[in-house]
Amino acid sequence: MCWLTGSPPQYNIEPPSGNPGKRDKSMFFRSIATLACTALLATASLTAQMPDRMNDMPAPDSAKPLASPAAVAQVTLNGKQIVIHYNTPSMRGRKIMGELVPYGKVWRTGANPATTLITKANLKIGTLDVPAGTYTIYTLPNTDQWLLIVNKQTGQWGTVYNENQDFGRTPMKGNTLPAAQEKMSISFEHTKRNSTELHVKWEKTDEYVDVTAE
């Protein structure tokens, strides 16, 4: 038997008998007891240290927020749902329009995976008649007028763009925001029973197109 704290009790040990076999057995069993106590004390010490070591471990990378988190814009027109899945990049001190988002080049209009439009209704998007289905949304920014691009290819990364898969392009209308918007956003605004506006906002840019359910 061993003790984790305090001093072990004292026993009166009788002088060993004259039988050497008994003395050898006694020493053997004492050695076993000593080894068992040593192992138990080492285990207790290690267990006591484990909580502190666990607290010192760094948090996993999955705990870090994404630089461009996923977002959803959705609206219901004539009882049918329209949803856009996209990711939201941030300014982070950068110049956006004309630099990070260059003029005259097709923009993924989001971040990470391609921005996806899912509509259960046949839509009139600007000048385009878009049947119910799933599409990818891009834009073509310009200093004078933006174009919204509805593309038939889906499931690709946002930087993948095949012009031969375009369903069509339509002009957008533009406003200037009163203050810079840090996070890019897509939203449905000024919604009425069967109509709404699809807005793309970032920095001081607000580009939108009229959408009607048919």
Backbone bond lengths (Angstrom), bond angles and torsions (degrees), N, CA, C in turn:
res aa  C-N    CA-C-N  psi(-1)  N-CA   C-N-CA  omega(-1)  CA-C   N-CA-C  phi
1 M - - - 1.466 - - 1.523 109.05 -
2 C 1.372 117.67 143.54 1.465 120.31 179.02 1.506 109.66 -130.61
3 W 1.365 117.30 165.83 1.468 123.38 -175.51 1.519 108.55 -126.19
4 L 1.411 116.35 133.94 1.458 121.04 179.55 1.508 111.80 -82.13
5 T 1.312 118.18 -26.80 1.467 121.49 179.69 1.510 108.00 -135.50
6 G 1.325 114.64 159.61 1.451 119.88 177.15 1.513 112.60 72.90
7 S 1.291 115.79 -173.75 1.469 121.75 -178.49 1.514 108.97 -104.72
8 P 1.307 117.62 142.42 1.472 119.87 178.58 1.513 110.54 -66.19
9 P 1.308 117.39 150.18 1.482 119.43 177.99 1.517 110.62 -64.42
10 Q 1.315 113.97 154.74 1.470 120.84 -178.09 1.533 109.68 -96.61
11 Y 1.283 114.81 136.49 1.464 120.05 178.20 1.532 108.63 -119.14
12 N 1.301 114.88 149.89 1.471 120.72 172.58 1.515 107.98 -84.88
13 I 1.304 116.06 115.25 1.452 121.18 -177.61 1.525 108.70 -96.98
14 E 1.294 114.11 123.49 1.461 117.85 179.18 1.514 109.41 -73.72
15 P 1.274 117.88 149.37 1.473 120.61 176.98 1.512 109.14 -58.17
16 P 1.298 116.70 143.23 1.455 119.28 -179.17 1.512 111.17 -62.72
17 S 1.300 112.69 147.95 1.468 118.31 178.17 1.516 109.55 -74.12
18 G 1.253 114.71 176.33 1.457 117.89 -178.45 1.499 113.70 -79.85
19 N 1.315 117.98 0.09 1.471 120.68 -178.10 1.513 109.79 -86.95
20 P 1.360 120.67 111.65 1.464 121.97 -177.04 1.509 112.63 -67.57
21 G 1.341 119.00 -28.30 1.477 120.95 179.14 1.503 111.49 -63.33
22 K 1.309 117.99 -41.94 1.467 121.59 178.73 1.516 110.47 -64.75
23 R 1.366 116.82 -38.53 1.471 118.72 179.32 1.523 110.56 -64.13
24 D 1.330 118.38 -41.43 1.471 120.94 -179.90 1.517 111.32 -63.43
25 K 1.343 117.11 -42.45 1.465 120.42 178.80 1.531 110.85 -63.33
26 S 1.329 116.22 -40.57 1.464 120.14 -179.72 1.521 110.78 -63.12
27 M 1.332 117.53 -43.80 1.471 121.02 179.13 1.525 110.75 -65.38
28 F 1.345 118.56 -36.84 1.464 122.45 179.86 1.527 110.55 -62.99
29 F 1.346 115.85 -48.25 1.461 119.47 -178.57 1.531 111.71 -66.71
30 R 1.336 117.47 -34.42 1.471 119.93 176.45 1.528 110.57 -65.69
31 S 1.331 117.94 -37.82 1.471 120.83 178.58 1.521 110.76 -64.13
32 I 1.350 115.78 -43.19 1.475 119.59 177.91 1.515 110.30 -60.52
33 A 1.328 117.48 -44.02 1.464 120.96 -179.06 1.528 111.00 -62.96
34 T 1.355 116.29 -39.31 1.471 120.82 -179.77 1.524 110.69 -64.29
35 L 1.345 117.61 -43.97 1.465 121.88 178.90 1.526 111.29 -62.97
36 A 1.328 117.17 -40.19 1.467 121.30 179.99 1.523 110.67 -64.18
37 C 1.310 117.09 -42.65 1.460 120.88 178.99 1.521 111.17 -64.12
38 T 1.342 116.42 -42.10 1.467 120.45 179.60 1.521 110.84 -61.07
39 A 1.335 118.14 -43.89 1.464 122.25 179.45 1.521 111.02 -64.27
40 L 1.333 117.02 -41.00 1.464 120.89 -179.61 1.512 111.42 -64.82
41 L 1.327 117.45 -42.55 1.463 121.42 179.38 1.528 110.91 -64.94
42 A 1.345 117.65 -40.56 1.462 120.88 179.72 1.516 110.78 -64.67
43 T 1.348 116.79 -41.05 1.470 120.69 178.62 1.521 111.23 -63.56
44 A 1.321 117.22 -43.18 1.467 121.12 179.79 1.521 111.18 -62.77
45 S 1.338 116.87 -39.98 1.466 120.87 179.60 1.526 110.93 -65.00
46 L 1.353 116.91 -43.21 1.470 121.02 -179.83 1.520 110.87 -64.76
47 T 1.349 116.29 -41.72 1.463 120.16 179.61 1.518 111.31 -62.72
48 A 1.326 116.95 -38.77 1.473 120.74 -179.81 1.514 111.89 -65.00
49 Q 1.369 116.60 -29.81 1.463 120.17 -177.82 1.518 112.76 -84.28
50 M 1.339 118.57 -18.97 1.460 121.17 -173.33 1.526 114.19 -61.40
51 P 1.352 121.85 -43.34 1.464 119.62 179.51 1.513 113.03 -57.87
52 D 1.347 117.44 -40.91 1.455 119.82 -179.87 1.514 110.79 -64.64
53 R 1.344 116.67 -41.00 1.458 119.63 179.86 1.522 111.22 -66.31
54 M 1.337 116.04 -37.53 1.464 119.85 177.77 1.519 110.45 -63.46
55 N 1.327 117.37 -39.63 1.464 120.88 179.98 1.511 111.91 -67.67
56 D 1.359 116.88 -26.90 1.464 120.00 -179.30 1.519 113.10 -80.98
57 M 1.346 117.32 -11.87 1.457 119.69 -176.99 1.518 110.47 -69.44
58 P 1.359 119.46 137.99 1.459 121.09 179.80 1.514 111.16 -68.87
59 A 1.333 116.36 152.46 1.459 121.27 177.75 1.517 109.22 -67.14
60 P 1.333 118.49 146.90 1.463 120.34 179.29 1.511 111.20 -66.23
61 D 1.358 115.78 155.72 1.451 120.80 -178.52 1.510 112.46 -60.01
62 S 1.361 117.13 -28.24 1.457 120.29 -178.58 1.523 112.18 -64.01
63 A 1.366 117.13 -17.38 1.457 119.56 179.43 1.528 111.73 -77.22
64 K 1.329 116.89 -14.90 1.459 119.91 -179.16 1.523 110.28 -76.81
65 P 1.341 118.19 135.37 1.469 119.50 178.77 1.523 111.21 -67.62
66 L 1.320 116.74 148.37 1.448 121.57 177.86 1.520 110.38 -69.12
67 A 1.333 116.44 144.38 1.463 120.26 178.49 1.518 111.27 -64.89
68 S 1.340 116.77 -34.09 1.466 121.95 178.90 1.526 108.56 -129.51
69 P 1.338 117.40 81.05 1.469 120.08 -174.13 1.526 112.84 -66.52
70 A 1.327 115.05 156.05 1.462 121.34 178.94 1.525 110.52 -70.23
71 A 1.326 115.51 149.28 1.458 121.52 178.73 1.524 108.81 -146.99
72 V 1.333 115.34 164.56 1.460 121.44 -178.77 1.518 109.10 -135.72
73 A 1.331 116.11 135.18 1.462 122.27 169.58 1.521 106.64 -114.84
74 Q 1.324 117.10 132.38 1.456 118.67 -178.66 1.522 111.11 -146.96
75 V 1.335 114.39 154.30 1.457 121.13 -179.65 1.521 107.53 -154.89
76 T 1.327 116.27 155.66 1.453 121.82 176.41 1.524 108.71 -117.59
77 L 1.326 116.11 122.83 1.461 122.52 178.65 1.517 109.22 -121.85
78 N 1.309 116.00 126.76 1.473 120.26 -177.87 1.526 112.29 53.09
79 G 1.343 115.71 35.56 1.458 120.41 177.52 1.515 114.61 79.35
80 K 1.332 118.50 5.17 1.459 121.54 -179.00 1.530 109.88 -118.38
81 Q 1.327 115.47 140.60 1.470 121.15 -172.35 1.524 112.19 -89.89
82 I 1.326 114.70 139.05 1.470 123.06 172.22 1.519 106.73 -121.63
83 V 1.341 117.21 127.43 1.471 121.88 -175.97 1.524 109.67 -129.66
84 I 1.331 116.08 139.11 1.464 121.96 172.49 1.524 108.76 -122.34
85 H 1.332 116.52 123.36 1.470 122.68 175.84 1.531 108.30 -101.99
86 Y 1.334 115.79 127.89 1.462 120.01 -178.76 1.519 109.95 -152.78
87 N 1.336 116.82 172.76 1.460 121.81 174.40 1.523 109.43 -117.51
88 T 1.332 116.00 149.87 1.462 121.38 -168.69 1.531 112.80 -108.90
89 P 1.323 118.95 96.65 1.472 120.24 174.37 1.532 110.80 -71.33
90 S 1.330 116.56 160.28 1.465 122.14 179.75 1.520 110.60 -119.28
91 M 1.326 116.29 159.23 1.463 121.44 179.82 1.522 111.26 -66.44
92 R 1.329 116.58 -49.76 1.474 122.59 -179.50 1.529 111.76 49.92
93 G 1.332 116.00 44.15 1.463 121.07 175.68 1.514 114.81 80.50
94 R 1.315 117.67 4.76 1.458 120.80 -176.73 1.529 111.69 -95.77
95 K 1.322 116.46 152.65 1.454 122.03 170.21 1.513 107.25 -78.94
96 I 1.329 117.36 126.79 1.459 120.48 -171.99 1.531 112.12 -95.76
97 M 1.312 116.65 -72.80 1.460 119.99 -173.37 1.533 111.29 -70.11
98 G 1.308 115.59 128.02 1.456 121.63 -178.69 1.513 113.66 89.92
99 E 1.342 117.53 -12.13 1.468 121.09 178.83 1.529 110.85 -126.50
100 L 1.334 117.43 -79.66 1.460 118.83 177.27 1.532 110.28 -61.43
101 V 1.327 116.11 -40.16 1.471 122.07 172.52 1.525 106.45 -108.72
102 P 1.328 117.91 95.14 1.468 120.41 -175.05 1.531 111.85 -72.46
103 Y 1.313 115.40 149.44 1.459 120.64 175.23 1.529 109.40 -77.01
104 G 1.327 114.75 147.51 1.452 119.99 176.28 1.517 114.86 81.48
105 K 1.351 118.02 6.00 1.467 121.65 178.46 1.526 109.66 -128.16
106 V 1.324 115.74 142.36 1.473 120.34 179.75 1.529 109.33 -62.78
107 W 1.329 116.17 132.99 1.468 123.03 -178.08 1.520 108.77 -114.15
108 R 1.307 115.16 139.33 1.477 120.82 -179.84 1.528 112.86 -63.86
109 T 1.334 117.58 -18.44 1.477 123.14 178.30 1.524 110.30 59.08
110 G 1.326 114.46 54.95 1.455 121.79 -180.00 1.513 109.05 156.02
111 A 1.324 116.66 -142.98 1.468 122.11 178.75 1.515 108.55 -156.19
112 N 1.327 115.21 160.69 1.469 122.12 176.76 1.536 110.69 62.24
113 P 1.360 120.26 -124.58 1.469 118.28 -178.62 1.521 111.38 -63.58
114 A 1.328 115.36 160.58 1.465 120.35 178.41 1.526 110.43 -61.29
115 T 1.319 115.73 145.89 1.465 122.02 178.87 1.530 109.13 -73.71
116 T 1.331 116.21 124.66 1.460 121.72 -169.46 1.528 111.79 -112.83
117 L 1.318 115.58 130.64 1.466 123.33 174.69 1.525 108.63 -105.66
118 I 1.330 116.45 126.32 1.464 122.42 175.62 1.523 107.63 -123.27
119 T 1.312 117.01 117.76 1.459 120.65 -178.75 1.518 111.23 -125.86
120 K 1.315 116.72 132.92 1.459 122.08 175.48 1.523 111.23 -92.43
121 A 1.331 115.80 -3.37 1.463 120.82 179.56 1.525 110.12 -116.62
122 N 1.324 116.87 151.12 1.457 120.81 168.61 1.525 107.31 -70.82
123 L 1.328 117.12 130.76 1.460 120.82 -172.73 1.530 111.91 -120.02
124 K 1.306 113.66 149.26 1.464 121.98 164.87 1.521 105.32 -104.83
125 I 1.341 116.87 106.44 1.459 121.58 179.30 1.516 107.46 -107.68
126 G 1.334 116.34 105.28 1.460 119.49 -173.44 1.513 109.58 60.22
127 T 1.330 116.65 -116.31 1.463 121.46 179.51 1.527 112.47 -98.36
128 L 1.331 117.77 1.81 1.456 121.73 -174.91 1.524 112.33 -98.02
129 D 1.328 116.38 136.71 1.467 122.13 171.64 1.520 107.49 -97.43
130 V 1.341 115.95 105.88 1.463 121.70 -171.79 1.530 109.70 -107.96
131 P 1.350 118.35 115.24 1.474 119.94 177.58 1.524 111.42 -66.99
132 A 1.329 115.59 157.71 1.469 120.51 174.99 1.523 109.59 -54.49
133 G 1.338 115.80 140.10 1.458 119.82 -178.79 1.512 111.70 157.57
134 T 1.334 116.13 -163.79 1.461 123.11 -178.80 1.525 109.38 -118.59
135 Y 1.334 115.46 134.02 1.462 121.71 -175.58 1.523 109.45 -141.16
136 T 1.342 115.39 168.72 1.463 121.86 170.94 1.523 108.29 -109.43
137 I 1.336 115.18 139.37 1.465 121.87 -179.72 1.529 109.70 -105.09
138 Y 1.319 116.30 129.27 1.464 123.53 170.42 1.528 107.37 -127.93
139 T 1.322 115.99 168.74 1.465 120.71 170.45 1.524 109.22 -133.41
140 L 1.319 114.90 158.78 1.465 121.46 174.05 1.529 107.18 -120.66
141 P 1.346 117.58 95.11 1.474 120.57 -177.64 1.529 111.56 -71.14
142 N 1.312 115.29 143.38 1.465 122.66 173.89 1.510 108.73 -145.61
143 T 1.318 116.40 162.03 1.465 119.87 -179.19 1.518 111.57 -69.80
144 D 1.337 117.23 -28.76 1.464 119.26 -177.83 1.525 112.10 -99.51
145 Q 1.327 118.92 -48.34 1.462 121.02 -178.93 1.521 111.09 -149.08
146 W 1.343 114.87 134.35 1.470 120.97 176.81 1.528 109.71 -87.99
147 L 1.349 115.10 157.10 1.455 121.96 171.36 1.522 109.51 -119.58
148 L 1.325 116.25 137.46 1.461 121.56 171.45 1.524 107.50 -93.66
149 I 1.338 116.30 132.23 1.466 121.88 -178.15 1.526 108.78 -112.89
150 V 1.320 116.44 125.52 1.462 122.52 172.94 1.528 106.79 -104.30
151 N 1.344 115.85 119.37 1.458 121.52 -173.01 1.530 109.90 -117.06
152 K 1.330 117.24 140.85 1.469 121.71 -175.10 1.529 113.09 -81.38
153 Q 1.332 118.17 -19.22 1.461 120.57 178.89 1.525 109.67 -74.41
154 T 1.323 117.64 137.32 1.465 121.23 -178.29 1.524 110.81 -135.13
155 G 1.340 115.28 158.59 1.460 121.48 175.22 1.505 115.21 85.39
156 Q 1.324 118.88 1.79 1.456 121.99 -177.34 1.531 111.35 -89.46
157 W 1.335 116.11 169.17 1.466 121.60 172.76 1.523 108.63 -70.61
158 G 1.318 115.95 153.54 1.464 120.12 -172.45 1.517 115.32 -62.23
159 T 1.330 117.54 -25.84 1.461 120.08 -178.88 1.530 112.63 -82.74
160 V 1.343 116.90 -6.44 1.464 120.96 178.29 1.521 109.19 -87.39
161 Y 1.321 115.98 120.83 1.465 120.24 179.00 1.520 109.60 -139.15
162 N 1.317 116.28 123.80 1.459 122.48 177.48 1.527 108.45 -116.47
163 E 1.318 115.33 107.61 1.462 120.20 -176.65 1.521 112.06 -60.86
164 N 1.344 116.98 -30.99 1.460 118.92 -179.08 1.530 112.92 -70.36
165 Q 1.362 116.38 -5.84 1.461 121.06 175.26 1.530 112.22 -98.60
166 D 1.328 117.31 3.89 1.465 120.27 -179.88 1.525 111.25 -62.19
167 F 1.326 115.25 130.54 1.461 119.69 168.86 1.522 108.99 -77.40
168 G 1.340 114.88 -38.47 1.457 119.27 177.32 1.516 111.82 170.84
169 R 1.341 115.59 171.42 1.462 123.05 178.97 1.523 108.86 -128.30
170 T 1.333 115.47 146.84 1.458 119.55 -179.84 1.527 109.98 -141.63
171 P 1.337 118.24 143.46 1.471 120.22 178.98 1.526 111.86 -65.15
172 M 1.324 115.60 150.28 1.455 122.58 176.14 1.526 109.65 -113.77
173 K 1.320 115.99 159.78 1.457 122.66 175.72 1.520 108.39 -101.98
174 G 1.335 116.74 151.17 1.458 119.48 -174.82 1.513 114.66 -125.16
175 N 1.324 115.43 143.27 1.462 124.00 171.65 1.527 108.18 -129.52
176 T 1.324 115.60 162.32 1.463 121.38 174.75 1.523 108.57 -110.10
177 L 1.319 116.77 125.12 1.465 120.26 178.44 1.527 110.40 -72.12
178 P 1.331 118.23 146.77 1.462 120.93 -178.95 1.523 113.39 -67.29
179 A 1.321 117.04 -25.17 1.474 121.59 178.99 1.520 108.41 -142.79
180 A 1.321 115.76 153.66 1.466 120.30 -177.81 1.528 110.63 -64.88
181 Q 1.310 116.32 134.36 1.462 122.75 177.31 1.515 108.88 -97.26
182 E 1.337 116.94 119.36 1.470 122.09 -174.89 1.529 112.48 -63.93
183 K 1.319 117.19 -48.59 1.463 121.06 -177.15 1.522 111.00 -99.96
184 M 1.312 115.91 134.05 1.454 120.66 174.26 1.528 109.04 -64.82
185 S 1.323 117.02 143.04 1.457 119.94 -179.55 1.520 111.04 -142.39
186 I 1.314 115.08 153.11 1.461 123.52 169.91 1.527 106.40 -121.95
187 S 1.305 117.26 133.19 1.464 119.83 -175.74 1.521 110.98 -149.23
188 F 1.334 114.68 155.93 1.461 122.07 171.00 1.527 107.51 -103.63
189 E 1.305 117.40 125.55 1.465 121.39 -175.08 1.526 110.81 -133.21
190 H 1.345 114.41 161.07 1.472 122.37 179.95 1.528 110.78 52.32
191 T 1.334 114.13 48.08 1.460 120.58 -176.84 1.523 111.06 -80.37
192 K 1.330 114.97 132.66 1.460 122.04 172.01 1.522 107.64 -119.19
193 R 1.294 118.62 -168.29 1.457 120.41 -170.35 1.527 113.23 -55.09
194 N 1.306 117.98 -48.25 1.461 119.81 -177.92 1.529 113.50 -126.49
195 S 1.342 116.67 15.85 1.465 119.43 -178.46 1.525 110.95 -141.83
196 T 1.337 114.83 155.44 1.457 121.43 179.15 1.520 108.77 -158.40
197 E 1.321 116.15 178.46 1.468 122.24 173.51 1.524 108.61 -120.69
198 L 1.312 115.84 132.53 1.463 121.70 176.27 1.527 108.53 -96.95
199 H 1.363 116.38 113.33 1.466 122.25 -175.28 1.523 111.50 -108.08
200 V 1.322 115.67 138.55 1.469 123.62 170.37 1.529 106.59 -117.39
201 K 1.359 116.41 117.85 1.467 120.51 -175.24 1.529 110.52 -125.97
202 W 1.330 114.13 137.89 1.468 120.30 172.70 1.519 107.95 -168.55
203 E 1.329 115.00 146.32 1.461 121.36 -174.89 1.526 106.48 55.06
204 K 1.325 119.67 -123.94 1.466 120.37 176.61 1.527 112.54 -106.40
205 T 1.324 115.93 12.94 1.462 121.24 -177.18 1.525 111.15 -93.31
206 D 1.318 116.35 135.86 1.458 123.58 174.51 1.524 107.51 -135.62
207 E 1.333 116.21 100.03 1.458 121.82 179.02 1.524 109.10 -107.93
208 Y 1.327 117.09 136.63 1.462 118.54 -176.80 1.522 111.33 -146.66
209 V 1.329 114.19 165.09 1.457 121.59 178.79 1.532 107.65 -142.86
210 D 1.326 116.11 146.79 1.469 121.11 178.50 1.521 109.71 -76.64
211 V 1.345 115.77 140.45 1.464 122.19 179.35 1.524 108.36 -130.07
212 T 1.324 115.90 130.63 1.467 121.06 178.75 1.518 109.70 -131.23
213 A 1.328 115.83 136.23 1.469 120.90 175.61 1.522 108.84 -84.48
214 E 1.320 115.94 132.65 1.473 120.48 -177.18 1.521 111.74 -106.48
